[in-house]
Amino acid sequence: MLPRRLWLLTVLASALALLPGRRLTAQQGNGINSAERLGNQNITPLADQLTKGLRATTPEQKQFVQVIVAYVDQGKIPRAMVNLVYRWALERNATVPFPYFEYAMRVL
């Protein structure tokens, strides 16, 4: 059954690649430019986005989020970078993304 599914997926991927106007590229999505483009669409306040999206529950986690929001408001950190790290943390572990976000923000 597995070889049949693999064959079907290969055929479908090849057919999609042949469709005009639809190009599959290796590097899409999470570049700085896409993060900057997403910055223009910010509807949710950053504090709510980070607290709810990263599932910050402890007081220490909520305080870390407030520090990041303050840095963005002061212009020390660009919001595009925070959005990029936020999306990376969610892709890394959608169930518990906060530790990945915190680690990346401290390293950067």
Secondary structure per residue as TSV (DSSP state, phi and psi in degrees):
chain	resnum	aa	ss	phi	psi
A	1	M	-	360.0	-36.9
A	2	L	H	-63.7	-45.2
A	3	P	H	-60.2	-34.5
A	4	R	H	-66.8	-41.9
A	5	R	H	-65.9	-41.1
A	6	L	H	-62.3	-42.2
A	7	W	H	-62.8	-43.5
A	8	L	H	-63.6	-43.1
A	9	L	H	-63.8	-38.8
A	10	T	H	-64.3	-43.4
A	11	V	H	-64.7	-43.1
A	12	L	H	-65.0	-41.9
A	13	A	H	-64.4	-39.5
A	14	S	H	-65.8	-40.6
A	15	A	H	-65.7	-40.0
A	16	L	H	-66.4	-34.5
A	17	A	H	-67.9	-25.6
A	18	L	H	-85.2	-12.2
A	19	L	S	-66.2	135.8
A	20	P	T	-70.1	145.4
A	21	G	T	79.7	-3.3
A	22	R	-	-121.1	104.5
A	23	R	-	-108.2	133.1
A	24	L	-	-96.2	122.5
A	25	T	-	-120.1	157.7
A	26	A	S	-74.8	-31.8
A	27	Q	S	-117.0	92.0
A	28	Q	-	-124.3	153.9
A	29	G	S	97.8	-81.8
A	30	N	-	-92.3	26.8
A	31	G	S	-74.5	169.2
A	32	I	H	-59.7	-37.9
A	33	N	H	-63.3	-40.5
A	34	S	H	-67.8	-34.1
A	35	A	H	-67.4	-37.7
A	36	E	H	-68.2	-37.3
A	37	R	H	-64.5	-37.9
A	38	L	H	-67.9	-25.4
A	39	G	H	-62.0	-28.9
A	40	N	T	-75.3	-15.7
A	41	Q	T	-102.2	13.3
A	42	N	-	-66.6	114.3
A	43	I	-	-106.2	-40.2
A	44	T	S	-84.7	137.6
A	45	P	-	-59.2	146.5
A	46	L	H	-59.1	-40.5
A	47	A	H	-60.8	-43.3
A	48	D	H	-67.5	-41.6
A	49	Q	H	-58.7	-47.4
A	50	L	H	-72.6	-43.1
A	51	T	H	-64.0	-47.6
A	52	K	H	-81.0	-40.2
A	53	G	H	-69.4	-36.8
A	54	L	T	-90.5	-2.7
A	55	R	T	57.8	49.4
A	56	A	-	-75.2	119.2
A	57	T	-	-117.6	-37.1
A	58	T	S	-80.1	157.2
A	59	P	H	-59.7	-34.1
A	60	E	H	-65.8	-40.9
A	61	Q	H	-66.3	-42.0
A	62	K	H	-65.8	-36.0
A	63	Q	H	-67.3	-39.5
A	64	F	H	-61.3	-41.5
A	65	V	H	-61.6	-42.4
A	66	Q	H	-64.7	-35.9
A	67	V	H	-64.6	-43.3
A	68	I	H	-63.1	-42.7
A	69	V	H	-62.7	-41.0
A	70	A	H	-63.6	-41.6
A	71	Y	H	-62.9	-38.5
A	72	V	H	-66.7	-43.3
A	73	D	H	-64.1	-34.0
A	74	Q	H	-80.8	-11.0
A	75	G	T	85.7	10.6
A	76	K	S	-75.0	-31.0
A	77	I	S	-127.3	131.2
A	78	P	-	-71.9	141.8
A	79	R	H	-62.6	-31.7
A	80	A	H	-60.2	-38.7
A	81	M	H	-68.1	-40.5
A	82	V	H	-63.5	-42.6
A	83	N	H	-62.4	-40.1
A	84	L	H	-64.7	-45.5
A	85	V	H	-66.9	-37.1
A	86	Y	H	-60.0	-48.4
A	87	R	H	-65.3	-38.1
A	88	W	H	-63.7	-42.7
A	89	A	H	-64.1	-38.3
A	90	L	H	-67.5	-37.2
A	91	E	H	-70.2	-33.9
A	92	R	H	-66.8	-47.0
A	93	N	-	-154.8	101.1
A	94	A	S	-70.4	-22.7
A	95	T	S	-78.3	-45.4
A	96	V	S	-132.3	78.8
A	97	P	-	-83.9	-17.6
A	98	F	H	-59.1	-46.0
A	99	P	H	-58.3	-35.6
A	100	Y	H	-69.6	-40.5
A	101	F	H	-63.4	-47.1
A	102	E	H	-62.0	-44.5
A	103	Y	H	-60.9	-47.7
A	104	A	H	-64.8	-40.0
A	105	M	H	-68.6	-35.7
A	106	R	H	-70.6	-35.8
A	107	V	H	-70.5	-40.2
A	108	L	-	-77.1	360.0
